[in-house]
Amino acid sequence: MLDREQVQKVAQLARLDLTPEEEERFTTQLDSILDYFQQLNELDTSDVPPTARAIDVSNVTRQDTLEAWENREAILNSAPDRDGEFFKVPKILNE
């Protein structure tokens, strides 16, 4: 059972300034939460594999393949600034 002193200690660690009414309310609420976790701890999960999500999620992406571009000059001409066969970009690192 969680008591008011423990709630005050947690509030102090979290730098929270709780009123006496909030301390009482949070004592009850946190105690209920901890009781629920105790119920979950009683479940046998030895056959349940660890997961990060409740459902399986995967990204749908295309295969990254190298392709030659026929009109290289058209791409270079569309750049705001270029230096010969290269794009010219602003410097972002100091020397």
N, C-alpha and C positions, 0 to 999 in steps of 0.2 A: 504494500500500500504506500502510495506516494503521500508525503506530508507537506505541510506549508513551508517548512524550513528548506526542503529540497527545491521547491519552486522558487523560493527567494534566492537560493544559491545559483540556480540556473539563470534567473533574471539578472543577478549581479554579473555573472560571467558573460551574459549577452548584452550587458550595459543597458538593461531595460529598467525603467522606473515605474513599477507597478503600484497601483492603488491597492488597499486592502481588499476591496471588492474583486479586483482583477486577480489577485493572488488566490482568493477563494475559488473563483470560477475556473482558473487555470489548473488549480490543484485537482478539481473534479474531472475536468476534461482530459488532462494528461494521465490521470489514473485510469480513466476509461480506455485511452489509447494503449497504455502499457498492458492492461488486462487483455485487450484484443491481440496484441503481439504474443502474449503468453499462450493464448489459444492457438495461434498459428504455429508456435514452437512445438505444440503437442502433436501436430500432424506428421505422419510418416512420409517424408519426401525422399527417401533413399533411392527410389526408382525414377525420380524426376530429374532430367538433365538440367544443369544450370542454363539459364537463358537471359538475354538482355531485354527481350520483348515477349509479350504474350502471344503474338502472331509472327509468322515468318515474313520478313520483309526483305526484298532484294531490289537493287537498282536495275532499271531497264536502260541499257546503254548499247550503243552500236560498237562493233569491233573497230578498233583504231588501226587503220591500215595506211601505209605510205602510198601516196598517189602522185604521179608527176602532173604538173600543171602546164598545159600547152602554151598559155599566153602569159609568160612571166612579166613581160614588159607592161602589160595592162595592169597587173597588180602593183608593180613599182610606180607606175604613173598615178595610181590612185592614192598613194601615200602623201601626207602633207609635206614631208621633206624627205629627201633621199640623198645618198652619197654613192654614186655609181650604181652598183648592183645591190645595194643595201638600203634598208629603211634607216633614217636618221631620227633618233629619239632624244629627248632631253636627258641630260646627265642627272643621275639620282644618287650617286655615291660621291663622297669627298675623297680627295687624293690623300 
